[in-house]
Amino acid sequence: MALKDDLGRLGEDLAADELERAGLRIVERNWRCDAGEIDIVATEGRTLVICEVKTRSSTRFGEPIEALTPAKIERIYRLASIYRRTHRVGTTRVRYDVVAIIAPYGHTPDIKHIRGAFG
């Protein structure tokens, strides 16, 4: 379990760096409420970006994006709604991004930022 946790933390660090390089401003990481967690909340101009990070060490069990099931997407929508209500984010446009990372141990990670991946 520790290796999976380490891989997840690495992925979220890499994702945050990638988003910042792309010009987004990170507002929060690992925002939690009773309903779950949003990996990264960012802004790009006047757009609120809810970002899911999917990290794998290889593609042996599929691409990272394949872990994003319809149930997971539905939960992200619910969490975004709760976040907006909690932080009084009004009619700001919301975009749902995914950062998919393949980070083989000892090798350079492959990072893909997918803007508007769903929603």
N, C-alpha and C positions, 0 to 999 in steps of 0.2 A: 504493500500500500504506500509506503514512503516514496518509492520510486515514481509511482503514479502522481502523488502529490507534488513531488519535485518537478516532474514533467509539466504538470498543470501550471505551477508557478512560473517556470521558465517560459511557457507559452504565453501566459498573460503579460509577462515583462516584455517579451519580443513583440507582442501585439501592440502594447502601449507605445513602444518605441516606433513601430511602423506607422501607427495612426498619427503620432506627433510629426513624423517625417512627412506625412501626407498633408499636414496642415491642420489637423484636428486638434482641439484642446480637450485634454482629459479632465473631466469634472469629478468623476468618482471611479474607484475600482472596487470590485466585490461588494456592491451595494446590496444589503440584505434586508429582508422583511420576513414576516411569517410565511409568506407564499413562496419564498425562494430567494434567488440571487441573480443579479445582473452582473456579468463579468466586467464590462466597461461602459460607463456613460460618458459621452463626449459631446462636443458641439463643433459644428462646422458652419461658420456664419451664424444664421438664425435657425439652423436646423439642429434639433436634438438627435443625437445618434446613439442608439442602443446597440451595443456590440457584443456578440457572442463569440467566444474564443474556443476553437476546437483544435486540440494538439494531439498528435500521435507520433510515436517514435518510428513508425514505418507504415507502409500501406498494406501490410500483410492481411489485415482485417478490413481493408477498404480505405477510402479517402476520408479525411477528417470531416468534411462537409456531410458525409453520409450519416454521421451520428446525430444530425439535426432532424429529428423525427417530427411529424405533424403535432404530436403531443407536446414536444419541447417548444416548438414554435408558438403553440397556443399559450403555453405557460409564459413565454417571453412577452407576448402581447399583454397578458394579465399583469405581469410585473411592470411593464412600461406604463400601463394605466395607473397602477398604484404609485409608481415613482412620480408621475406627472401630478397626481392629486396631492401627494405628500409634500412635494416641493413647489406646489402651486405654479406649475408650468402650464400656461394657458393654451392658446391655439397655435403654439409653435409647431412647425412641421416636424414630424418624427420620421427617421429613417432607420431601418434595421440592417446592420452590416454584420458580416461574419469575417473573422480572421482565421483562416485555416492554415495550420502549421504542421509540417512534417519535420521533426527534429531528431534525426538519427544520432545516437550517442557517438561523439567523437567527430561528427561531420557538420558542415554548415547547414543550418535549417533552411527549408523552403517555406517562404511566407507568402500567402495570397490574401490580399484584402479585397473582399467582395462587397462592393457598395450596393445597398438596396437588394440584399440577397433574398429577402422575402418582404411581404407587406404591401 
